[in-house]
Amino acid sequence: MQEKMWTWRDGARKDDARPTGGYLDTPEDLRHHLSPVCQPGCDHRDCFHAKALQAPTSLDGIFRLPVERTLSVPEQVRLALKLVQGVLQFHSTPWLQPYWRLQDLSFFPTDAGLADSLNTLHISAELSGEQRRAQAFHDQKQELCCDAIMTNSDGDGEILDAQIACGIRNMTMHSLGVALLQIGQWTVLQPDDVVEVRKIADLADRGSRLGPRYQKITQQCLDCDFGFGKDLREPQLQAAIYRDVVCELESLVSTLEGTVPQI
Protein backbone atom coordinates (compact mmCIF):
# COMPACT_ATOMS: atom_id res chain seq x y z
CA MET A 1 0.00 0.00 0.00
CA GLN A 2 1.15 3.54 -0.67
CA GLU A 3 -0.10 6.94 0.42
CA LYS A 4 -1.27 8.38 -2.90
CA MET A 5 -3.68 11.22 -2.26
CA TRP A 6 -5.36 13.26 0.41
CA THR A 7 -8.58 15.15 1.01
CA TRP A 8 -9.99 17.52 3.53
CA ARG A 9 -12.41 15.71 5.80
CA ASP A 10 -15.33 17.54 4.22
CA GLY A 11 -14.80 15.26 1.24
CA ALA A 12 -13.33 17.71 -1.28
CA ARG A 13 -10.83 15.68 -3.32
CA LYS A 14 -7.39 17.26 -3.74
CA ASP A 15 -6.06 14.70 -6.20
CA ASP A 16 -7.29 12.54 -9.06
CA ALA A 17 -9.88 9.88 -8.32
CA ARG A 18 -8.36 6.44 -7.78
CA PRO A 19 -9.61 3.36 -5.93
CA THR A 20 -8.47 3.33 -2.31
CA GLY A 21 -8.11 0.69 0.36
CA GLY A 22 -8.81 3.00 3.28
CA TYR A 23 -7.85 6.31 4.85
CA LEU A 24 -6.20 7.83 7.89
CA ASP A 25 -7.41 11.08 9.47
CA THR A 26 -4.93 13.54 10.99
CA PRO A 27 -5.27 16.27 13.65
CA GLU A 28 -4.78 18.85 10.87
CA ASP A 29 -8.15 17.87 9.34
CA LEU A 30 -6.46 16.06 6.47
CA ARG A 31 -7.51 12.61 5.31
CA HIS A 32 -4.71 10.46 3.86
CA HIS A 33 -6.07 7.91 1.39
CA LEU A 34 -4.41 4.57 0.74
CA SER A 35 -4.31 2.95 -2.66
CA PRO A 36 -2.79 -0.23 -4.16
CA VAL A 37 0.87 -0.10 -5.11
CA CYS A 38 0.06 -0.49 -8.82
CA GLN A 39 -2.35 1.69 -10.75
CA PRO A 40 -5.38 0.57 -12.77
CA GLY A 41 -4.27 -0.75 -16.14
CA CYS A 42 -0.82 -1.76 -14.88
CA ASP A 43 0.62 -4.70 -16.86
CA HIS A 44 2.44 -5.87 -13.68
CA ARG A 45 5.85 -6.00 -15.39
CA ASP A 46 7.47 -3.28 -13.27
CA CYS A 47 5.39 -3.20 -10.08
CA PHE A 48 5.57 -5.34 -6.93
CA HIS A 49 3.52 -8.09 -8.58
CA ALA A 50 6.43 -8.83 -10.92
CA LYS A 51 8.91 -9.38 -8.09
CA ALA A 52 9.50 -12.55 -6.08
CA LEU A 53 8.99 -10.83 -2.74
CA GLN A 54 9.84 -12.44 0.57
CA ALA A 55 8.51 -11.50 4.01
CA PRO A 56 9.24 -7.86 4.96
CA THR A 57 12.51 -7.26 6.79
CA SER A 58 13.37 -4.46 9.19
CA LEU A 59 15.87 -2.02 7.69
CA ASP A 60 18.25 -2.28 10.63
CA GLY A 61 18.84 -5.92 9.65
CA ILE A 62 20.93 -4.91 6.64
CA PHE A 63 23.96 -4.31 8.84
CA ARG A 64 24.36 -8.05 9.29
CA LEU A 65 25.46 -8.17 5.65
CA PRO A 66 29.03 -7.22 4.61
CA VAL A 67 28.64 -3.86 2.90
CA GLU A 68 31.59 -4.41 0.54
CA ARG A 69 29.78 -7.37 -1.04
CA THR A 70 26.27 -5.96 -0.72
CA LEU A 71 26.14 -2.33 -1.91
CA SER A 72 28.43 -0.12 -3.92
CA VAL A 73 29.38 3.22 -2.38
CA PRO A 74 26.94 5.16 -4.63
CA GLU A 75 24.16 2.70 -3.68
CA GLN A 76 24.97 3.24 -0.02
CA VAL A 77 24.59 6.99 -0.48
CA ARG A 78 21.37 6.46 -2.45
CA LEU A 79 19.93 4.62 0.55
CA ALA A 80 20.69 7.64 2.71
CA LEU A 81 19.07 9.86 0.08
CA LYS A 82 15.89 7.74 0.17
CA LEU A 83 15.63 8.27 3.92
CA VAL A 84 16.07 12.04 3.67
CA GLN A 85 13.44 12.29 0.94
CA GLY A 86 11.09 10.14 3.01
CA VAL A 87 11.49 12.35 6.07
CA LEU A 88 10.77 15.50 4.07
CA GLN A 89 7.68 13.84 2.62
CA PHE A 90 6.23 12.21 5.75
CA HIS A 91 7.42 14.23 8.77
CA SER A 92 4.09 16.07 9.01
CA THR A 93 1.96 12.91 8.68
CA PRO A 94 0.95 10.26 11.24
CA TRP A 95 3.13 7.74 9.43
CA LEU A 96 6.41 9.12 10.79
CA GLN A 97 6.73 9.92 14.49
CA PRO A 98 9.26 12.54 15.67
CA TYR A 99 11.33 9.82 17.33
CA TRP A 100 11.85 7.07 14.77
CA ARG A 101 14.40 4.34 14.18
CA LEU A 102 15.57 2.20 11.28
CA GLN A 103 13.59 -0.67 12.75
CA ASP A 104 10.47 1.39 11.95
CA LEU A 105 11.27 0.98 8.24
CA SER A 106 10.99 -2.25 6.26
CA PHE A 107 11.71 -3.63 2.81
CA PHE A 108 10.84 -6.76 0.85
CA PRO A 109 13.91 -8.87 0.05
CA THR A 110 14.09 -10.00 -3.57
CA ASP A 111 16.27 -12.47 -5.42
CA ALA A 112 17.91 -9.58 -7.29
CA GLY A 113 19.95 -8.44 -4.27
CA LEU A 114 19.83 -5.75 -1.60
CA ALA A 115 20.07 -2.72 -3.92
CA ASP A 116 16.97 -3.88 -5.81
CA SER A 117 15.19 -4.87 -2.59
CA LEU A 118 15.63 -1.37 -1.15
CA ASN A 119 13.34 -0.06 -3.90
CA THR A 120 10.53 -1.52 -1.77
CA LEU A 121 11.53 0.51 1.31
CA HIS A 122 8.48 1.66 3.29
CA ILE A 123 7.39 2.87 6.72
CA SER A 124 6.08 0.13 8.99
CA ALA A 125 3.28 1.96 10.81
CA GLU A 126 1.51 0.03 13.56
CA LEU A 127 -1.90 1.63 13.88
CA SER A 128 -3.88 -0.65 16.20
CA GLY A 129 -4.11 0.14 19.92
CA GLU A 130 -2.98 -3.36 20.89
CA GLN A 131 0.14 -3.12 18.74
CA ARG A 132 1.00 0.32 20.12
CA ARG A 133 0.62 -0.93 23.70
CA ALA A 134 2.86 -3.92 22.97
CA GLN A 135 5.54 -1.65 21.51
CA ALA A 136 5.24 0.76 24.44
CA PHE A 137 5.75 -2.13 26.88
CA HIS A 138 8.88 -3.18 24.97
CA ASP A 139 10.21 0.38 24.97
CA GLN A 140 9.71 0.74 28.71
CA LYS A 141 12.15 -2.11 29.35
CA GLN A 142 15.05 -0.29 27.70
CA GLU A 143 17.36 1.66 30.01
CA LEU A 144 19.79 3.45 27.71
CA CYS A 145 20.63 7.16 27.91
CA CYS A 146 17.48 9.26 27.36
CA ASP A 147 15.50 6.14 26.41
CA ALA A 148 12.89 6.42 29.13
CA ILE A 149 12.02 9.89 27.88
CA MET A 150 12.41 9.41 24.14
CA THR A 151 10.67 6.09 23.53
CA ASN A 152 7.71 6.92 25.77
CA SER A 153 7.17 10.50 24.61
CA ASP A 154 3.57 10.60 23.43
CA GLY A 155 2.85 14.31 23.77
CA ASP A 156 4.54 17.47 22.57
CA GLY A 157 5.50 18.36 26.14
CA GLU A 158 7.29 15.06 26.73
CA ILE A 159 9.09 15.30 23.40
CA LEU A 160 10.26 18.79 24.37
CA ASP A 161 11.49 17.39 27.71
CA ALA A 162 13.47 14.76 25.83
CA GLN A 163 15.01 17.33 23.52
CA ILE A 164 16.07 19.55 26.43
CA ALA A 165 17.41 16.65 28.51
CA CYS A 166 19.44 15.23 25.62
CA GLY A 167 20.41 18.50 23.91
CA ILE A 168 18.44 17.69 20.75
CA ARG A 169 17.23 20.62 18.64
CA ASN A 170 14.80 18.67 16.49
CA MET A 171 13.83 15.06 17.25
CA THR A 172 12.92 14.14 13.68
CA MET A 173 16.18 15.45 12.24
CA HIS A 174 18.20 13.88 15.06
CA SER A 175 16.58 10.53 14.25
CA LEU A 176 17.51 11.07 10.60
CA GLY A 177 21.08 11.92 11.58
CA VAL A 178 21.38 8.72 13.61
CA ALA A 179 20.05 6.74 10.64
CA LEU A 180 22.56 8.36 8.27
CA LEU A 181 25.35 7.69 10.76
CA GLN A 182 24.43 4.01 10.90
CA ILE A 183 24.39 3.78 7.09
CA GLY A 184 27.75 5.53 6.86
CA GLN A 185 29.37 3.34 9.53
CA TRP A 186 27.36 0.26 8.45
CA THR A 187 26.72 -0.74 12.02
CA VAL A 188 23.82 -0.86 14.45
CA LEU A 189 23.70 2.03 16.92
CA GLN A 190 21.35 2.59 19.83
CA PRO A 191 19.62 5.89 18.95
CA ASP A 192 18.67 6.38 22.60
CA ASP A 193 22.31 6.46 23.73
CA VAL A 194 22.87 10.06 22.69
CA VAL A 195 26.34 10.30 24.22
CA GLU A 196 27.60 7.26 22.31
CA VAL A 197 26.00 8.52 19.08
CA ARG A 198 27.85 11.82 19.44
CA LYS A 199 31.15 10.08 20.13
CA ILE A 200 30.82 7.96 17.01
CA ALA A 201 29.73 10.97 14.94
CA ASP A 202 32.81 12.92 16.05
CA LEU A 203 35.07 10.09 14.85
CA ALA A 204 33.02 9.12 11.81
CA ASP A 205 35.24 10.80 9.20
CA ARG A 206 38.15 8.54 10.16
CA GLY A 207 38.17 5.58 7.81
CA SER A 208 34.63 5.99 6.49
CA ARG A 209 34.28 4.88 2.89
CA LEU A 210 31.62 7.56 2.26
CA GLY A 211 34.02 10.42 2.92
CA PRO A 212 33.93 13.80 4.71
CA ARG A 213 31.10 15.29 2.62
CA TYR A 214 28.74 12.58 3.83
CA GLN A 215 29.87 12.99 7.43
CA LYS A 216 29.25 16.74 7.27
CA ILE A 217 25.69 16.09 6.07
CA THR A 218 25.17 13.58 8.87
CA GLN A 219 26.36 16.05 11.50
CA GLN A 220 24.11 18.79 10.13
CA CYS A 221 21.10 16.51 10.48
CA LEU A 222 22.03 15.44 14.01
CA ASP A 223 22.32 19.08 15.08
CA CYS A 224 19.55 20.43 12.81
CA ASP A 225 22.13 23.03 11.84
CA PHE A 226 20.83 24.72 8.68
CA GLY A 227 20.60 28.35 9.74
CA PHE A 228 16.79 28.55 9.78
CA GLY A 229 15.79 27.39 13.23
CA LYS A 230 14.47 23.97 14.20
CA ASP A 231 10.78 23.95 13.24
CA LEU A 232 10.31 21.57 10.30
CA ARG A 233 7.02 23.23 9.45
CA GLU A 234 8.92 26.32 8.31
CA PRO A 235 9.35 26.41 4.50
CA GLN A 236 12.76 28.07 4.84
CA LEU A 237 14.10 25.19 6.92
CA GLN A 238 12.62 22.62 4.54
CA ALA A 239 14.24 24.41 1.60
CA ALA A 240 17.59 24.53 3.41
CA ILE A 241 17.44 20.79 4.15
CA TYR A 242 16.61 20.10 0.52
CA ARG A 243 19.55 22.24 -0.63
CA ASP A 244 22.14 21.13 1.94
CA VAL A 245 21.16 17.46 2.25
CA VAL A 246 19.14 16.21 -0.73
CA CYS A 247 21.08 18.16 -3.36
CA GLU A 248 24.41 17.43 -1.67
CA LEU A 249 23.71 13.69 -1.55
CA GLU A 250 22.64 13.73 -5.19
CA SER A 251 25.85 15.56 -6.06
CA LEU A 252 27.87 13.08 -4.01
CA VAL A 253 26.33 10.16 -5.92
CA SER A 254 27.24 11.85 -9.21
CA THR A 255 30.79 12.44 -8.00
CA LEU A 256 31.19 8.84 -6.84
CA GLU A 257 29.90 7.58 -10.17
CA GLY A 258 32.30 9.86 -12.02
CA THR A 259 29.59 11.76 -13.89
CA VAL A 260 30.73 15.19 -12.61
CA PRO A 261 34.16 16.48 -11.55
CA GLN A 262 34.76 16.41 -7.80
CA ILE A 263 34.74 19.83 -6.16
Helices and strands as residue ranges (DSSP letters): E 2-8, E 22-25, E 30-35, G 48-50, E 57-58, G 59-64, G 67-69, H 73-90, G 102-104, E 105-107, H 114-117, G 118-120, E 122-123, H 129-140, H 147-150, H 156-166, H 171-185, H 194-202, H 211-223, H 235-241, I 242-246, H 247-256
